[in-house]
């Protein structure tokens, strides 16, 4: 296990005041105090594991800014900034770009709709790149050229899994866990070929946001309701750290959505 660097944003203004994915249409009121408590518990886990946590200040008019993973893809110290699909989230990009520039990074804003680690996963020397609901396929080619890395496009077909990070996560440097039903038939085949030892999640665990997890290669911060997936990763030798992110899930987010990895 190596020390990771994560960028997070407190849910000080978190709320569900519009609907841009199926999870946001439940009309279930948000308990902002509980959301902050759950988020702080997530950050405490990272601190306890010895990872370095950076914080960007939240903006009062951007309730989804807590979902920092969507703001950029950072690899080899290069930052490809997001260009959000929905107008409600588009102003977030400038806030995150300012943070990265102040921290000394060079930032290139995507010329295409691109939602950062929401739709990009770095694993096995490749960028897995999601499309279907948010990030455009053209952004996959852009990322491949920008980072100089091979990129594998994967098509999402179930609107409940609107970002790649709701349907797949990297267990370590070489393997993944994923839910096949979130992907097109051709993408399922590509994943099966690339990762024959992958952990396959059930629909129940995927719907519990079990795949919106953060792994440091040994410890896996995972939704506490994804009990089957917790057992599966334990059997493979990983150490699960179950966490309750139920308030953030009301907006379609979980542990990974709230965590942007900075790879220097």
HUSUL-V519458 format. One record per pair of residues at least 6 apart in sequence whose ideal C-beta (glycine too) atoms are under 7 Angstrom apart, sorted by sequence separation. I is the first residue (numbers start at 1). J is the second residue. D is the distance in Angstrom with one decimal. If there is no record, write none. Layout:
I:J:D + I:J:D
This chain:
19:25:4.7 + 47:53:6.3 + 59:65:5.8 + 84:90:4.6 + 101:107:5.8 + 131:137:5.0 + 144:150:6.9 + 156:162:6.8 + 161:167:4.2 + 170:176:5.5 + 171:177:5.8 + 234:240:5.8 + 248:254:6.2 + 46:53:5.1 + 58:65:5.2 + 72:79:5.2 + 73:80:4.8 + 100:107:4.9 + 120:127:5.6 + 121:128:4.4 + 144:151:4.0 + 169:176:6.6 + 191:198:6.8 + 213:220:5.4 + 214:221:4.4 + 222:229:6.7 + 233:240:5.6 + 16:24:5.3 + 58:66:6.9 + 72:80:6.3 + 84:92:6.5 + 143:151:5.9 + 156:164:6.7 + 168:176:5.6 + 169:177:5.9 + 180:188:4.9 + 183:191:6.8 + 213:221:6.1 + 222:230:6.1 + 72:81:5.1 + 84:93:6.2 + 120:129:5.6 + 131:140:6.8 + 168:177:7.0 + 201:210:6.0 + 213:222:4.4 + 245:254:4.8 + 248:257:7.0 + 43:53:5.8 + 72:82:5.8 + 83:93:6.5 + 97:107:5.1 + 119:129:6.2 + 154:164:6.5 + 168:178:3.8 + 201:211:5.7 + 230:240:4.7 + 245:255:5.7 + 248:258:6.5 + 71:82:5.1 + 82:93:5.1 + 119:130:3.9 + 129:140:4.1 + 140:151:5.3 + 156:167:6.5 + 167:178:6.0 + 212:223:6.8 + 56:68:6.8 + 70:82:5.9 + 81:93:5.8 + 97:109:6.8 + 119:131:7.0 + 167:179:5.2 + 210:222:5.9 + 230:242:6.2 + 243:255:6.0 + 140:153:5.0 + 178:191:6.1 + 210:223:5.0 + 220:233:5.4 + 16:30:5.5 + 129:143:6.4 + 209:223:4.6 + 15:30:5.3 + 81:96:6.7 + 119:134:6.0 + 167:182:3.6 + 208:223:5.3 + 14:30:6.6 + 81:97:5.1 + 93:109:6.8 + 118:134:6.6 + 119:135:3.8 + 127:143:5.9 + 137:153:6.1 + 167:183:6.9 + 210:226:2.5 + 15:32:6.8 + 127:144:6.9 + 208:225:3.9 + 14:32:5.9 + 208:226:4.5 + 220:238:5.1 + 222:240:5.3 + 224:242:3.7 + 115:134:4.7 + 176:195:5.2 + 210:229:4.2 + 220:239:6.9 + 222:241:6.8 + 224:243:6.1 + 115:135:5.3 + 127:147:6.7 + 175:195:6.0 + 178:198:6.1 + 180:200:6.5 + 218:238:6.4 + 219:239:4.9 + 220:240:5.1 + 221:241:4.9 + 222:242:5.9 + 223:243:7.0 + 224:244:5.3 + 11:32:7.0 + 14:35:5.0 + 71:92:6.2 + 79:100:5.0 + 113:134:6.7 + 114:135:5.0 + 161:182:3.8 + 177:198:6.4 + 205:226:4.1 + 218:239:6.0 + 220:241:6.7 + 71:93:6.8 + 113:135:6.1 + 127:149:5.2 + 129:151:5.3 + 131:153:6.2 + 175:197:5.8 + 176:198:5.2 + 177:199:3.9 + 179:201:4.5 + 181:203:5.8 + 219:241:5.6 + 221:243:5.7 + 223:245:6.2 + 113:136:4.6 + 120:143:6.4 + 126:149:6.7 + 129:152:6.6 + 132:155:4.9 + 133:156:5.9 + 158:181:6.5 + 175:198:6.2 + 178:201:6.5 + 205:228:5.0 + 11:35:4.7 + 72:96:6.0 + 112:136:4.5 + 126:150:5.0 + 127:151:4.4 + 128:152:5.4 + 129:153:5.3 + 130:154:5.4 + 131:155:5.8 + 132:156:3.7 + 158:182:5.1 + 177:201:5.8 + 179:203:6.6 + 182:206:6.7 + 204:228:6.7 + 205:229:4.1 + 11:36:5.6 + 64:89:5.5 + 71:96:3.8 + 114:139:3.8 + 126:151:6.8 + 129:154:6.6 + 132:157:6.2 + 157:182:7.0 + 10:36:6.9 + 79:105:4.8 + 81:107:5.0 + 83:109:6.2 + 112:138:4.4 + 113:139:6.4 + 126:152:5.6 + 128:154:6.0 + 130:156:5.5 + 133:159:6.3 + 156:182:5.7 + 157:183:6.5 + 202:228:5.4 + 39:66:6.8 + 65:92:5.2 + 79:106:6.9 + 81:108:6.6 + 83:110:4.4 + 112:139:4.0 + 156:183:6.3 + 157:184:5.2 + 179:206:3.8 + 11:39:5.1 + 72:100:6.9 + 77:105:6.9 + 79:107:4.5 + 80:108:5.8 + 81:109:4.4 + 82:110:6.5 + 85:113:4.9 + 134:162:6.2 + 155:183:6.5 + 171:199:6.8 + 201:229:5.1 + 10:39:6.4 + 62:91:6.1 + 81:110:6.4 + 83:112:6.5 + 110:139:5.5 + 133:162:4.2 + 134:163:6.2 + 154:183:6.0 + 155:184:4.2 + 62:92:5.4 + 65:95:6.7 + 80:110:5.9 + 83:113:5.5 + 85:115:6.7 + 112:142:5.9 + 83:114:5.3 + 84:115:6.3 + 111:142:6.3 + 223:254:5.7 + 82:114:5.8 + 110:142:6.2 + 155:187:5.0 + 179:211:5.9 + 223:255:6.9 + 82:115:5.4 + 130:163:6.4 + 154:187:4.3 + 178:211:6.6 + 199:232:5.1 + 80:114:7.0 + 82:116:4.6 + 130:164:2.9 + 177:211:6.2 + 199:233:6.3 + 221:255:4.9 + 8:43:6.0 + 59:95:5.7 + 128:164:6.6 + 154:190:6.7 + 209:245:7.0 + 199:236:6.4 + 108:146:6.3 + 152:190:6.3 + 56:95:6.7 + 167:206:6.5 + 6:46:5.8 + 56:96:6.3 + 128:168:6.9 + 209:249:5.6 + 214:255:5.2 + 152:194:6.9 + 169:211:5.5 + 212:254:3.4 + 213:255:6.0 + 214:256:5.3 + 56:99:4.5 + 73:116:5.1 + 121:164:6.0 + 166:209:6.9 + 168:211:6.0 + 172:215:6.7 + 212:255:6.0 + 213:256:5.9 + 72:116:4.6 + 73:117:5.8 + 119:163:5.6 + 121:165:6.9 + 167:211:5.6 + 169:213:4.8 + 171:215:5.4 + 173:217:6.6 + 212:256:4.4 + 6:51:6.1 + 8:53:6.1 + 13:58:5.5 + 70:115:4.6 + 71:116:5.2 + 118:163:3.9 + 119:164:4.7 + 161:206:6.9 + 166:211:6.3 + 170:215:6.3 + 172:217:4.3 + 209:254:3.9 + 212:257:5.9 + 214:259:5.1 + 5:51:7.0 + 9:55:6.9 + 12:58:4.7 + 17:63:6.0 + 70:116:4.9 + 118:164:6.8 + 166:212:5.4 + 169:215:6.4 + 3:50:5.9 + 4:51:4.5 + 5:52:4.7 + 6:53:5.3 + 7:54:4.7 + 8:55:5.8 + 9:56:4.9 + 13:60:5.2 + 69:116:6.1 + 73:120:4.5 + 75:122:5.9 + 118:165:5.5 + 121:168:6.2 + 123:170:4.0 + 160:207:7.0 + 165:212:5.8 + 3:51:5.8 + 6:54:6.9 + 10:58:5.5 + 15:63:4.3 + 69:117:4.2 + 70:118:4.2 + 115:163:6.6 + 117:165:6.2 + 121:169:6.9 + 3:52:6.4 + 5:54:6.7 + 7:56:6.2 + 9:58:5.3 + 13:62:6.9 + 14:63:5.4 + 69:118:5.6 + 85:134:4.7 + 121:170:5.6 + 13:63:5.4 + 123:173:6.9 + 124:174:5.1 + 123:174:7.0 + 14:66:5.2 + 177:229:6.8 + 123:176:5.8 + 11:66:4.1 + 9:65:5.2 + 10:66:6.9 + 177:233:6.9 + 9:66:5.3 + 9:68:4.9 + 8:68:5.6 + 7:68:5.3 + 80:143:5.9 + 20:86:4.6 + 80:146:5.4 + 171:238:6.5 + 20:88:6.2 + 78:146:6.8 + 78:147:6.2 + 18:88:5.3 + 73:143:6.5 + 124:194:6.9 + 76:147:6.8 + 75:147:5.0 + 169:256:6.3 + 165:256:4.9 + 165:257:6.7 + 69:165:6.2 + 22:159:5.4 + 22:160:5.3 + 21:162:4.9 + 117:260:5.8 + 116:260:6.8 + 117:261:6.7 + 51:216:6.7 + 49:216:6.4 + 49:219:5.9 + 45:221:5.6 + 42:221:6.9 + 66:248:6.9 + 67:253:5.0 + 64:251:6.3 + 69:256:5.8 + 74:261:6.8 + 76:263:6.6 + 77:264:5.0 + 69:257:5.2 + 72:260:6.3 + 74:262:4.9 + 75:263:5.1 + 69:258:7.0 + 71:260:6.0 + 74:263:5.4 + 67:257:4.4 + 68:258:6.3 + 69:259:5.8 + 67:258:6.2 + 68:259:6.6 + 69:260:4.8 + 66:258:5.8 + 68:260:4.2 + 45:241:5.7 + 45:243:6.6 + 42:243:6.0 + 41:243:6.2 + 42:245:7.0 + 38:244:5.8 + 38:245:5.4 + 54:262:6.9 + 38:247:5.7 + 38:248:6.6 + 4:216:5.3 + 35:247:3.8 + 34:247:5.0 + 35:248:6.1 + 42:255:5.8 + 1:216:5.4 + 1:217:5.2 + 31:247:5.8 + 42:258:6.2 + 1:218:4.3 + 30:247:6.2 + 39:258:6.3 + 30:250:5.8 + 28:250:5.6 + 26:250:6.7 + 23:249:6.6 + 23:250:6.8 + 24:251:5.6 + 23:251:6.5 + 24:252:6.0 + 23:252:3.5 + 21:252:4.3 + 16:250:5.5 + 16:251:5.2 + 8:258:6.1 + 8:259:6.3 + 6:259:5.1 + 7:260:4.3 + 6:260:6.7 + 6:261:5.9 + 7:262:5.7 + 5:261:6.9 + 6:262:6.9 + 4:261:6.1 + 5:262:4.1 + 5:264:6.7
